[in-house]
Amino acid sequence: MKQIKLKISAQSPLAIGHKKPGSVSEASDYIPGSVIRGAVASQILRLSSNPPNTGDDFHKLFIDENAAIFSNAYPATAKYKDNSDNENLVIAETVSVLPATVVSSKTEPGFKPKGHGVFDTLIDRFCAEEFNQFYDPNCPKDGGRVEPFSGFYSQQSDVYLKHSVTKRLLTRVGINRRRATSEEQILYSLEVLDEKLATQNKNQIKQWHDFVYKGKILLENEDLAKQLKTLIEQHQFRLGGSASRGLGKVEIAAELINYESNIETKIKEFNAKLKERLKKWAALFGGQEQTDRTYFTIDLQADAILIDNWKRTTVLTPEMLCSFAQVTDGTLKLHAAYTSYDYVSGWNSAWGLMKDIELVTTKGSVYLFSTKNIELWSKPLATLEQKGLGERTVEGFGQVEICNSFHTICREYAV
């Protein structure tokens, strides 16, 4: 499996529509894989003098069963202050989604040292249930209440950074096509993602930087991957809506690498931490921890479209996971599911029609499973981490991570 890493630098505001309440178009917090996929497909069709035919490169990339997978591009730019009180810019190599089980202080949320710290509750909640105890964590710094803490993050050595986008409203007036003048009673607003991010030093001098997003494209054909990388680097792209109004201009840098899996290492680290916590809970409340099962989590890194018996669902059952992974395992058990839902739609430029409204399980959702036959799951889980699960995975839906490392950060070790 080949992976094309994308570094997308915004050169103008991005109108990446998410919902449209009333007359205001709301912008998304990231660049969906479907937007990148549509832009690349449109560029290929413009450059080609012949329509797509079965078996050609266009079909291999976008239509065939093993088509390329375009993941979402998440904001990779973040600011932090050094010891001299100067703001510095960081462009993360890898950006992840915080699990739904992560919490932080209600009064001073955020990563240290600016906030009171962030920690994960999945393992301790599971331990509390195993020993029939109630688990209600508080802030490790001031003992206050904690609340869910969501969004994008990256780890830079021992420092954790929160990544987010900044937005602004652009107000526009409709144009009468016959008179080429402004049309009465047609005034609308677009919410857009900012193209620049400012840092300033202790002398209040600002410096402006391009806002950067990181994404990836996964495909199996190495020759096709090289051709796609070259095409992306040699052409200009516009992402999102209102391109004719000057929005959506980006520069994309592409890097071709081999996909490498470290599933087994992450599963071992997760189980080591879980067994360590189980021993502590057993010492406090008595009892014997289970040792005959191996645990792992499925962490959604993108919204997922899950279907169970033709019905939309937000719960990934053992039967569904076995079906996605093509594994037969009667010992697989679901212990916990932390999920939420949303509705998404979109615009299909090729058809000139709105896409169907889909019920999605939101990114950050967490599922805790265990099995007595972990040897059956190493390769299937690595494949799921590559290709995703559910519907429309080629558009970036259903991307997952196995055993997100943030689950091992318990309350005492808040970051």
Contacts in CASP RR format, 6 or more apart in sequence:
PFRMAT RR
TARGET T0000
AUTHOR 0000-0000-0000
METHOD contacts of the structure
MODEL  1
MKQIKLKISAQSPLAIGHKKPGSVSEASDYIPGSVIRGAVASQILRLSSN
PPNTGDDFHKLFIDENAAIFSNAYPATAKYKDNSDNENLVIAETVSVLPA
TVVSSKTEPGFKPKGHGVFDTLIDRFCAEEFNQFYDPNCPKDGGRVEPFS
GFYSQQSDVYLKHSVTKRLLTRVGINRRRATSEEQILYSLEVLDEKLATQ
NKNQIKQWHDFVYKGKILLENEDLAKQLKTLIEQHQFRLGGSASRGLGKV
EIAAELINYESNIETKIKEFNAKLKERLKKWAALFGGQEQTDRTYFTIDL
QADAILIDNWKRTTVLTPEMLCSFAQVTDGTLKLHAAYTSYDYVSGWNSA
WGLMKDIELVTTKGSVYLFSTKNIELWSKPLATLEQKGLGERTVEGFGQV
EICNSFHTICREYAV
1 218 0 8 1.000
1 219 0 8 1.000
1 220 0 8 1.000
1 258 0 8 1.000
1 259 0 8 1.000
1 386 0 8 1.000
2 218 0 8 1.000
2 219 0 8 1.000
2 220 0 8 1.000
2 221 0 8 1.000
2 222 0 8 1.000
2 225 0 8 1.000
2 256 0 8 1.000
2 257 0 8 1.000
2 258 0 8 1.000
2 259 0 8 1.000
3 216 0 8 1.000
3 217 0 8 1.000
3 218 0 8 1.000
3 256 0 8 1.000
3 257 0 8 1.000
3 258 0 8 1.000
3 259 0 8 1.000
4 216 0 8 1.000
4 217 0 8 1.000
4 218 0 8 1.000
4 219 0 8 1.000
4 225 0 8 1.000
4 228 0 8 1.000
4 229 0 8 1.000
4 232 0 8 1.000
4 254 0 8 1.000
4 255 0 8 1.000
4 256 0 8 1.000
5 214 0 8 1.000
5 215 0 8 1.000
5 216 0 8 1.000
5 254 0 8 1.000
5 255 0 8 1.000
5 256 0 8 1.000
5 257 0 8 1.000
6 36 0 8 1.000
6 73 0 8 1.000
6 213 0 8 1.000
6 214 0 8 1.000
6 215 0 8 1.000
6 216 0 8 1.000
6 217 0 8 1.000
6 232 0 8 1.000
6 252 0 8 1.000
6 253 0 8 1.000
6 254 0 8 1.000
7 76 0 8 1.000
7 91 0 8 1.000
7 212 0 8 1.000
7 213 0 8 1.000
7 214 0 8 1.000
7 252 0 8 1.000
7 253 0 8 1.000
7 254 0 8 1.000
7 255 0 8 1.000
8 31 0 8 1.000
8 36 0 8 1.000
8 73 0 8 1.000
8 212 0 8 1.000
8 213 0 8 1.000
8 214 0 8 1.000
8 215 0 8 1.000
8 239 0 8 1.000
8 250 0 8 1.000
8 251 0 8 1.000
8 252 0 8 1.000
9 210 0 8 1.000
9 211 0 8 1.000
9 212 0 8 1.000
9 250 0 8 1.000
9 251 0 8 1.000
9 252 0 8 1.000
9 253 0 8 1.000
10 193 0 8 1.000
10 194 0 8 1.000
10 195 0 8 1.000
10 196 0 8 1.000
10 210 0 8 1.000
10 211 0 8 1.000
10 212 0 8 1.000
10 213 0 8 1.000
10 248 0 8 1.000
10 249 0 8 1.000
10 250 0 8 1.000
11 195 0 8 1.000
11 210 0 8 1.000
11 248 0 8 1.000
11 249 0 8 1.000
11 250 0 8 1.000
11 251 0 8 1.000
12 195 0 8 1.000
12 246 0 8 1.000
12 247 0 8 1.000
12 248 0 8 1.000
12 249 0 8 1.000
13 168 0 8 1.000
13 170 0 8 1.000
13 192 0 8 1.000
13 193 0 8 1.000
13 194 0 8 1.000
13 195 0 8 1.000
13 247 0 8 1.000
13 248 0 8 1.000
14 27 0 8 1.000
14 31 0 8 1.000
14 192 0 8 1.000
14 193 0 8 1.000
14 195 0 8 1.000
14 239 0 8 1.000
14 240 0 8 1.000
14 247 0 8 1.000
14 248 0 8 1.000
14 250 0 8 1.000
15 25 0 8 1.000
15 27 0 8 1.000
15 190 0 8 1.000
15 191 0 8 1.000
15 192 0 8 1.000
15 193 0 8 1.000
15 240 0 8 1.000
15 241 0 8 1.000
15 242 0 8 1.000
15 247 0 8 1.000
15 248 0 8 1.000
16 27 0 8 1.000
16 28 0 8 1.000
16 30 0 8 1.000
16 31 0 8 1.000
16 32 0 8 1.000
16 35 0 8 1.000
16 193 0 8 1.000
16 239 0 8 1.000
16 240 0 8 1.000
16 241 0 8 1.000
17 25 0 8 1.000
17 26 0 8 1.000
17 27 0 8 1.000
17 28 0 8 1.000
17 191 0 8 1.000
17 240 0 8 1.000
17 241 0 8 1.000
18 26 0 8 1.000
18 27 0 8 1.000
18 28 0 8 1.000
18 29 0 8 1.000
18 344 0 8 1.000
19 26 0 8 1.000
20 26 0 8 1.000
23 187 0 8 1.000
23 188 0 8 1.000
23 189 0 8 1.000
24 169 0 8 1.000
24 188 0 8 1.000
24 189 0 8 1.000
24 191 0 8 1.000
25 188 0 8 1.000
25 189 0 8 1.000
25 190 0 8 1.000
25 191 0 8 1.000
26 191 0 8 1.000
27 167 0 8 1.000
27 190 0 8 1.000
27 191 0 8 1.000
27 192 0 8 1.000
27 193 0 8 1.000
28 193 0 8 1.000
29 75 0 8 1.000
29 152 0 8 1.000
29 164 0 8 1.000
29 165 0 8 1.000
30 72 0 8 1.000
30 73 0 8 1.000
30 74 0 8 1.000
30 75 0 8 1.000
30 152 0 8 1.000
30 165 0 8 1.000
30 213 0 8 1.000
31 72 0 8 1.000
31 73 0 8 1.000
31 213 0 8 1.000
31 215 0 8 1.000
31 239 0 8 1.000
32 72 0 8 1.000
32 395 0 8 1.000
32 396 0 8 1.000
33 70 0 8 1.000
33 71 0 8 1.000
33 72 0 8 1.000
33 73 0 8 1.000
33 395 0 8 1.000
33 396 0 8 1.000
34 70 0 8 1.000
34 346 0 8 1.000
34 392 0 8 1.000
34 395 0 8 1.000
34 396 0 8 1.000
35 239 0 8 1.000
35 240 0 8 1.000
36 70 0 8 1.000
36 73 0 8 1.000
36 215 0 8 1.000
36 217 0 8 1.000
36 239 0 8 1.000
37 62 0 8 1.000
37 68 0 8 1.000
37 70 0 8 1.000
37 394 0 8 1.000
37 395 0 8 1.000
38 349 0 8 1.000
39 237 0 8 1.000
39 238 0 8 1.000
39 239 0 8 1.000
39 240 0 8 1.000
40 61 0 8 1.000
40 70 0 8 1.000
40 228 0 8 1.000
40 231 0 8 1.000
40 232 0 8 1.000
40 237 0 8 1.000
41 58 0 8 1.000
41 61 0 8 1.000
41 62 0 8 1.000
41 350 0 8 1.000
42 349 0 8 1.000
43 231 0 8 1.000
43 235 0 8 1.000
43 237 0 8 1.000
44 58 0 8 1.000
44 61 0 8 1.000
44 231 0 8 1.000
45 52 0 8 1.000
45 58 0 8 1.000
47 231 0 8 1.000
47 235 0 8 1.000
48 58 0 8 1.000
52 58 0 8 1.000
52 59 0 8 1.000
52 63 0 8 1.000
53 59 0 8 1.000
55 64 0 8 1.000
57 224 0 8 1.000
57 227 0 8 1.000
60 66 0 8 1.000
60 67 0 8 1.000
60 221 0 8 1.000
60 224 0 8 1.000
61 67 0 8 1.000
61 68 0 8 1.000
61 219 0 8 1.000
61 224 0 8 1.000
61 228 0 8 1.000
62 68 0 8 1.000
62 394 0 8 1.000
66 219 0 8 1.000
66 220 0 8 1.000
67 219 0 8 1.000
67 394 0 8 1.000
68 217 0 8 1.000
68 218 0 8 1.000
68 219 0 8 1.000
68 224 0 8 1.000
68 228 0 8 1.000
68 394 0 8 1.000
69 217 0 8 1.000
69 218 0 8 1.000
69 219 0 8 1.000
69 386 0 8 1.000
69 387 0 8 1.000
69 388 0 8 1.000
69 393 0 8 1.000
69 394 0 8 1.000
69 396 0 8 1.000
70 217 0 8 1.000
70 394 0 8 1.000
70 395 0 8 1.000
70 396 0 8 1.000
71 215 0 8 1.000
71 216 0 8 1.000
71 217 0 8 1.000
71 218 0 8 1.000
71 302 0 8 1.000
71 396 0 8 1.000
71 399 0 8 1.000
72 215 0 8 1.000
72 301 0 8 1.000
72 302 0 8 1.000
72 396 0 8 1.000
72 399 0 8 1.000
73 213 0 8 1.000
73 214 0 8 1.000
73 215 0 8 1.000
74 95 0 8 1.000
74 97 0 8 1.000
74 152 0 8 1.000
74 163 0 8 1.000
74 213 0 8 1.000
74 214 0 8 1.000
74 215 0 8 1.000
75 95 0 8 1.000
75 152 0 8 1.000
75 163 0 8 1.000
75 164 0 8 1.000
75 165 0 8 1.000
75 211 0 8 1.000
75 212 0 8 1.000
75 213 0 8 1.000
76 91 0 8 1.000
76 92 0 8 1.000
76 93 0 8 1.000
76 95 0 8 1.000
76 154 0 8 1.000
76 163 0 8 1.000
76 212 0 8 1.000
76 213 0 8 1.000
76 214 0 8 1.000
77 89 0 8 1.000
77 90 0 8 1.000
77 91 0 8 1.000
77 92 0 8 1.000
77 163 0 8 1.000
77 197 0 8 1.000
77 209 0 8 1.000
77 211 0 8 1.000
77 212 0 8 1.000
78 89 0 8 1.000
78 90 0 8 1.000
78 92 0 8 1.000
78 154 0 8 1.000
78 161 0 8 1.000
78 162 0 8 1.000
78 163 0 8 1.000
79 87 0 8 1.000
79 88 0 8 1.000
79 89 0 8 1.000
79 90 0 8 1.000
79 197 0 8 1.000
79 199 0 8 1.000
80 87 0 8 1.000
80 88 0 8 1.000
80 90 0 8 1.000
80 159 0 8 1.000
80 161 0 8 1.000
81 87 0 8 1.000
81 88 0 8 1.000
82 88 0 8 1.000
84 202 0 8 1.000
85 202 0 8 1.000
86 199 0 8 1.000
86 200 0 8 1.000
86 201 0 8 1.000
86 202 0 8 1.000
87 199 0 8 1.000
87 200 0 8 1.000
87 201 0 8 1.000
88 199 0 8 1.000
89 197 0 8 1.000
89 199 0 8 1.000
89 209 0 8 1.000
90 154 0 8 1.000
90 156 0 8 1.000
90 161 0 8 1.000
91 212 0 8 1.000
92 154 0 8 1.000
92 156 0 8 1.000
92 161 0 8 1.000
92 163 0 8 1.000
92 214 0 8 1.000
93 154 0 8 1.000
93 214 0 8 1.000
94 154 0 8 1.000
94 214 0 8 1.000
95 152 0 8 1.000
95 153 0 8 1.000
95 154 0 8 1.000
95 163 0 8 1.000
95 214 0 8 1.000
96 152 0 8 1.000
96 153 0 8 1.000
96 154 0 8 1.000
96 301 0 8 1.000
96 401 0 8 1.000
96 404 0 8 1.000
96 406 0 8 1.000
97 151 0 8 1.000
97 152 0 8 1.000
97 153 0 8 1.000
97 299 0 8 1.000
97 300 0 8 1.000
97 301 0 8 1.000
97 302 0 8 1.000
97 363 0 8 1.000
97 364 0 8 1.000
98 118 0 8 1.000
98 149 0 8 1.000
98 150 0 8 1.000
98 151 0 8 1.000
98 152 0 8 1.000
98 153 0 8 1.000
98 364 0 8 1.000
98 406 0 8 1.000
99 120 0 8 1.000
99 122 0 8 1.000
99 297 0 8 1.000
99 299 0 8 1.000
99 338 0 8 1.000
99 364 0 8 1.000
99 366 0 8 1.000
99 404 0 8 1.000
99 406 0 8 1.000
99 407 0 8 1.000
100 148 0 8 1.000
100 150 0 8 1.000
100 338 0 8 1.000
100 339 0 8 1.000
100 340 0 8 1.000
100 364 0 8 1.000
100 365 0 8 1.000
100 366 0 8 1.000
101 120 0 8 1.000
101 121 0 8 1.000
101 122 0 8 1.000
101 125 0 8 1.000
101 338 0 8 1.000
101 366 0 8 1.000
101 407 0 8 1.000
102 118 0 8 1.000
102 119 0 8 1.000
102 120 0 8 1.000
102 121 0 8 1.000
102 148 0 8 1.000
102 149 0 8 1.000
102 150 0 8 1.000
102 406 0 8 1.000
103 118 0 8 1.000
103 119 0 8 1.000
103 120 0 8 1.000
103 121 0 8 1.000
103 137 0 8 1.000
103 146 0 8 1.000
103 147 0 8 1.000
103 148 0 8 1.000
103 149 0 8 1.000
104 110 0 8 1.000
104 115 0 8 1.000
104 116 0 8 1.000
104 117 0 8 1.000
104 118 0 8 1.000
104 119 0 8 1.000
104 139 0 8 1.000
104 146 0 8 1.000
104 147 0 8 1.000
104 149 0 8 1.000
105 115 0 8 1.000
105 116 0 8 1.000
105 117 0 8 1.000
105 139 0 8 1.000
105 141 0 8 1.000
105 142 0 8 1.000
105 144 0 8 1.000
105 145 0 8 1.000
105 146 0 8 1.000
105 147 0 8 1.000
106 139 0 8 1.000
106 144 0 8 1.000
106 145 0 8 1.000
106 146 0 8 1.000
106 147 0 8 1.000
107 116 0 8 1.000
107 139 0 8 1.000
107 142 0 8 1.000
107 144 0 8 1.000
107 145 0 8 1.000
108 115 0 8 1.000
108 116 0 8 1.000
108 139 0 8 1.000
108 141 0 8 1.000
108 142 0 8 1.000
109 115 0 8 1.000
109 116 0 8 1.000
109 118 0 8 1.000
109 147 0 8 1.000
109 149 0 8 1.000
110 116 0 8 1.000
110 117 0 8 1.000
110 118 0 8 1.000
110 149 0 8 1.000
110 162 0 8 1.000
111 117 0 8 1.000
111 118 0 8 1.000
111 153 0 8 1.000
111 159 0 8 1.000
111 160 0 8 1.000
111 161 0 8 1.000
111 162 0 8 1.000
111 415 0 8 1.000
112 160 0 8 1.000
112 414 0 8 1.000
112 415 0 8 1.000
116 139 0 8 1.000
116 140 0 8 1.000
116 141 0 8 1.000
116 142 0 8 1.000
116 414 0 8 1.000
117 139 0 8 1.000
117 140 0 8 1.000
117 141 0 8 1.000
117 414 0 8 1.000
117 415 0 8 1.000
118 149 0 8 1.000
118 160 0 8 1.000
118 409 0 8 1.000
118 414 0 8 1.000
118 415 0 8 1.000
119 137 0 8 1.000
119 140 0 8 1.000
119 409 0 8 1.000
119 410 0 8 1.000
119 411 0 8 1.000
119 413 0 8 1.000
119 414 0 8 1.000
119 415 0 8 1.000
120 406 0 8 1.000
120 407 0 8 1.000
120 408 0 8 1.000
120 409 0 8 1.000
120 410 0 8 1.000
121 135 0 8 1.000
121 137 0 8 1.000
121 411 0 8 1.000
122 297 0 8 1.000
122 336 0 8 1.000
122 338 0 8 1.000
122 366 0 8 1.000
122 368 0 8 1.000
122 407 0 8 1.000
123 273 0 8 1.000
123 274 0 8 1.000
123 277 0 8 1.000
123 407 0 8 1.000
123 408 0 8 1.000
123 410 0 8 1.000
124 135 0 8 1.000
124 137 0 8 1.000
124 277 0 8 1.000
124 410 0 8 1.000
124 411 0 8 1.000
125 135 0 8 1.000
125 336 0 8 1.000
126 274 0 8 1.000
126 335 0 8 1.000
126 336 0 8 1.000
126 368 0 8 1.000
127 135 0 8 1.000
127 274 0 8 1.000
127 277 0 8 1.000
127 278 0 8 1.000
127 280 0 8 1.000
127 281 0 8 1.000
128 134 0 8 1.000
128 135 0 8 1.000
128 281 0 8 1.000
129 135 0 8 1.000
129 336 0 8 1.000
130 278 0 8 1.000
130 281 0 8 1.000
130 289 0 8 1.000
130 290 0 8 1.000
131 281 0 8 1.000
131 282 0 8 1.000
131 285 0 8 1.000
131 286 0 8 1.000
131 287 0 8 1.000
133 281 0 8 1.000
133 285 0 8 1.000
137 146 0 8 1.000
137 411 0 8 1.000
138 144 0 8 1.000
138 145 0 8 1.000
138 146 0 8 1.000
139 145 0 8 1.000
139 146 0 8 1.000
140 411 0 8 1.000
140 412 0 8 1.000
140 414 0 8 1.000
141 414 0 8 1.000
150 364 0 8 1.000
151 162 0 8 1.000
151 163 0 8 1.000
151 164 0 8 1.000
152 162 0 8 1.000
152 163 0 8 1.000
152 164 0 8 1.000
153 160 0 8 1.000
153 161 0 8 1.000
153 162 0 8 1.000
153 163 0 8 1.000
153 406 0 8 1.000
154 160 0 8 1.000
154 161 0 8 1.000
154 163 0 8 1.000
155 161 0 8 1.000
160 415 0 8 1.000
165 193 0 8 1.000
165 194 0 8 1.000
165 211 0 8 1.000
166 193 0 8 1.000
166 194 0 8 1.000
166 197 0 8 1.000
166 211 0 8 1.000
167 191 0 8 1.000
167 192 0 8 1.000
167 193 0 8 1.000
167 194 0 8 1.000
168 191 0 8 1.000
168 192 0 8 1.000
168 194 0 8 1.000
169 189 0 8 1.000
169 190 0 8 1.000
169 191 0 8 1.000
169 192 0 8 1.000
170 189 0 8 1.000
170 190 0 8 1.000
170 191 0 8 1.000
170 192 0 8 1.000
171 187 0 8 1.000
171 188 0 8 1.000
171 189 0 8 1.000
172 187 0 8 1.000
172 188 0 8 1.000
172 189 0 8 1.000
172 190 0 8 1.000
172 245 0 8 1.000
173 182 0 8 1.000
173 183 0 8 1.000
173 186 0 8 1.000
173 187 0 8 1.000
173 188 0 8 1.000
174 182 0 8 1.000
174 183 0 8 1.000
174 186 0 8 1.000
174 187 0 8 1.000
174 188 0 8 1.000
175 181 0 8 1.000
175 182 0 8 1.000
175 183 0 8 1.000
176 182 0 8 1.000
176 183 0 8 1.000
190 242 0 8 1.000
190 247 0 8 1.000
192 247 0 8 1.000
193 211 0 8 1.000
194 211 0 8 1.000
195 210 0 8 1.000
195 211 0 8 1.000
196 208 0 8 1.000
196 209 0 8 1.000
196 210 0 8 1.000
196 211 0 8 1.000
197 208 0 8 1.000
197 209 0 8 1.000
197 210 0 8 1.000
197 211 0 8 1.000
198 206 0 8 1.000
198 207 0 8 1.000
198 208 0 8 1.000
198 209 0 8 1.000
199 206 0 8 1.000
199 207 0 8 1.000
199 209 0 8 1.000
200 206 0 8 1.000
200 207 0 8 1.000
201 207 0 8 1.000
210 251 0 8 1.000
217 225 0 8 1.000
217 228 0 8 1.000
218 259 0 8 1.000
218 386 0 8 1.000
218 387 0 8 1.000
219 225 0 8 1.000
219 228 0 8 1.000
225 256 0 8 1.000
226 256 0 8 1.000
228 254 0 8 1.000
229 254 0 8 1.000
229 255 0 8 1.000
229 256 0 8 1.000
232 252 0 8 1.000
232 254 0 8 1.000
233 252 0 8 1.000
233 253 0 8 1.000
233 254 0 8 1.000
236 249 0 8 1.000
236 251 0 8 1.000
237 250 0 8 1.000
237 252 0 8 1.000
238 246 0 8 1.000
238 247 0 8 1.000
238 248 0 8 1.000
238 249 0 8 1.000
238 250 0 8 1.000
239 248 0 8 1.000
239 250 0 8 1.000
240 247 0 8 1.000
240 248 0 8 1.000
241 247 0 8 1.000
241 248 0 8 1.000
242 248 0 8 1.000
259 386 0 8 1.000
261 382 0 8 1.000
261 385 0 8 1.000
261 386 0 8 1.000
263 378 0 8 1.000
263 381 0 8 1.000
263 382 0 8 1.000
263 385 0 8 1.000
263 402 0 8 1.000
263 403 0 8 1.000
264 378 0 8 1.000
266 402 0 8 1.000
266 403 0 8 1.000
266 405 0 8 1.000
267 294 0 8 1.000
267 296 0 8 1.000
267 374 0 8 1.000
267 378 0 8 1.000
267 381 0 8 1.000
267 402 0 8 1.000
267 403 0 8 1.000
269 403 0 8 1.000
269 405 0 8 1.000
269 408 0 8 1.000
270 295 0 8 1.000
270 296 0 8 1.000
270 297 0 8 1.000
270 403 0 8 1.000
270 407 0 8 1.000
270 408 0 8 1.000
271 294 0 8 1.000
271 295 0 8 1.000
273 407 0 8 1.000
273 408 0 8 1.000
273 410 0 8 1.000
274 295 0 8 1.000
275 289 0 8 1.000
275 291 0 8 1.000
277 410 0 8 1.000
278 289 0 8 1.000
278 290 0 8 1.000
279 289 0 8 1.000
281 289 0 8 1.000
282 288 0 8 1.000
282 289 0 8 1.000
292 372 0 8 1.000
293 331 0 8 1.000
293 333 0 8 1.000
293 370 0 8 1.000
293 371 0 8 1.000
293 372 0 8 1.000
294 370 0 8 1.000
294 371 0 8 1.000
294 372 0 8 1.000
294 374 0 8 1.000
295 335 0 8 1.000
295 368 0 8 1.000
295 369 0 8 1.000
295 370 0 8 1.000
296 368 0 8 1.000
296 369 0 8 1.000
296 370 0 8 1.000
296 371 0 8 1.000
296 374 0 8 1.000
296 377 0 8 1.000
296 381 0 8 1.000
296 402 0 8 1.000
296 403 0 8 1.000
297 366 0 8 1.000
297 367 0 8 1.000
297 368 0 8 1.000
297 369 0 8 1.000
297 402 0 8 1.000
297 403 0 8 1.000
297 404 0 8 1.000
297 407 0 8 1.000
298 316 0 8 1.000
298 321 0 8 1.000
298 366 0 8 1.000
298 367 0 8 1.000
298 369 0 8 1.000
298 384 0 8 1.000
298 389 0 8 1.000
298 400 0 8 1.000
298 402 0 8 1.000
299 364 0 8 1.000
299 365 0 8 1.000
299 366 0 8 1.000
299 400 0 8 1.000
299 401 0 8 1.000
299 402 0 8 1.000
299 403 0 8 1.000
299 404 0 8 1.000
300 361 0 8 1.000
300 362 0 8 1.000
300 363 0 8 1.000
300 364 0 8 1.000
300 365 0 8 1.000
300 366 0 8 1.000
300 398 0 8 1.000
300 399 0 8 1.000
300 400 0 8 1.000
301 363 0 8 1.000
301 364 0 8 1.000
301 398 0 8 1.000
301 399 0 8 1.000
301 400 0 8 1.000
301 401 0 8 1.000
302 363 0 8 1.000
302 396 0 8 1.000
302 397 0 8 1.000
302 398 0 8 1.000
302 399 0 8 1.000
303 342 0 8 1.000
303 344 0 8 1.000
303 360 0 8 1.000
303 361 0 8 1.000
303 362 0 8 1.000
303 363 0 8 1.000
303 397 0 8 1.000
303 398 0 8 1.000
304 360 0 8 1.000
304 361 0 8 1.000
304 363 0 8 1.000
304 365 0 8 1.000
304 389 0 8 1.000
304 390 0 8 1.000
304 397 0 8 1.000
304 398 0 8 1.000
304 400 0 8 1.000
305 312 0 8 1.000
305 358 0 8 1.000
305 359 0 8 1.000
305 360 0 8 1.000
305 361 0 8 1.000
305 390 0 8 1.000
305 391 0 8 1.000
305 392 0 8 1.000
305 397 0 8 1.000
305 398 0 8 1.000
306 312 0 8 1.000
306 313 0 8 1.000
306 314 0 8 1.000
306 315 0 8 1.000
306 316 0 8 1.000
306 320 0 8 1.000
306 361 0 8 1.000
306 389 0 8 1.000
306 390 0 8 1.000
306 391 0 8 1.000
307 313 0 8 1.000
307 390 0 8 1.000
307 391 0 8 1.000
308 315 0 8 1.000
308 317 0 8 1.000
308 320 0 8 1.000
312 358 0 8 1.000
312 359 0 8 1.000
313 361 0 8 1.000
314 337 0 8 1.000
314 339 0 8 1.000
314 340 0 8 1.000
314 341 0 8 1.000
314 359 0 8 1.000
314 361 0 8 1.000
314 365 0 8 1.000
315 334 0 8 1.000
315 337 0 8 1.000
315 339 0 8 1.000
316 334 0 8 1.000
316 337 0 8 1.000
316 361 0 8 1.000
316 367 0 8 1.000
316 389 0 8 1.000
317 334 0 8 1.000
318 329 0 8 1.000
318 330 0 8 1.000
318 332 0 8 1.000
318 333 0 8 1.000
318 334 0 8 1.000
318 369 0 8 1.000
321 332 0 8 1.000
321 367 0 8 1.000
321 369 0 8 1.000
321 389 0 8 1.000
322 328 0 8 1.000
322 329 0 8 1.000
322 332 0 8 1.000
324 384 0 8 1.000
324 389 0 8 1.000
324 390 0 8 1.000
325 377 0 8 1.000
325 380 0 8 1.000
325 381 0 8 1.000
325 383 0 8 1.000
325 384 0 8 1.000
326 380 0 8 1.000
327 376 0 8 1.000
327 377 0 8 1.000
327 380 0 8 1.000
329 371 0 8 1.000
329 373 0 8 1.000
329 376 0 8 1.000
329 377 0 8 1.000
331 371 0 8 1.000
331 372 0 8 1.000
331 373 0 8 1.000
332 369 0 8 1.000
332 370 0 8 1.000
332 371 0 8 1.000
333 369 0 8 1.000
333 370 0 8 1.000
333 371 0 8 1.000
334 367 0 8 1.000
334 368 0 8 1.000
334 369 0 8 1.000
335 368 0 8 1.000
335 369 0 8 1.000
335 370 0 8 1.000
336 366 0 8 1.000
336 367 0 8 1.000
336 368 0 8 1.000
337 365 0 8 1.000
337 366 0 8 1.000
337 367 0 8 1.000
337 368 0 8 1.000
338 365 0 8 1.000
338 366 0 8 1.000
338 367 0 8 1.000
339 361 0 8 1.000
339 362 0 8 1.000
339 365 0 8 1.000
339 366 0 8 1.000
339 367 0 8 1.000
340 361 0 8 1.000
340 362 0 8 1.000
340 365 0 8 1.000
341 359 0 8 1.000
341 360 0 8 1.000
341 361 0 8 1.000
341 362 0 8 1.000
342 359 0 8 1.000
342 360 0 8 1.000
342 362 0 8 1.000
343 357 0 8 1.000
343 358 0 8 1.000
343 359 0 8 1.000
343 360 0 8 1.000
344 357 0 8 1.000
344 358 0 8 1.000
344 360 0 8 1.000
345 354 0 8 1.000
345 355 0 8 1.000
345 356 0 8 1.000
345 357 0 8 1.000
345 358 0 8 1.000
346 354 0 8 1.000
346 355 0 8 1.000
347 353 0 8 1.000
347 354 0 8 1.000
347 355 0 8 1.000
348 354 0 8 1.000
348 355 0 8 1.000
358 391 0 8 1.000
358 392 0 8 1.000
360 397 0 8 1.000
366 407 0 8 1.000
371 377 0 8 1.000
381 402 0 8 1.000
382 402 0 8 1.000
384 400 0 8 1.000
384 402 0 8 1.000
385 400 0 8 1.000
385 401 0 8 1.000
385 402 0 8 1.000
387 393 0 8 1.000
388 398 0 8 1.000
388 399 0 8 1.000
388 400 0 8 1.000
389 398 0 8 1.000
389 400 0 8 1.000
390 397 0 8 1.000
390 398 0 8 1.000
391 397 0 8 1.000
393 399 0 8 1.000
409 415 0 8 1.000
END
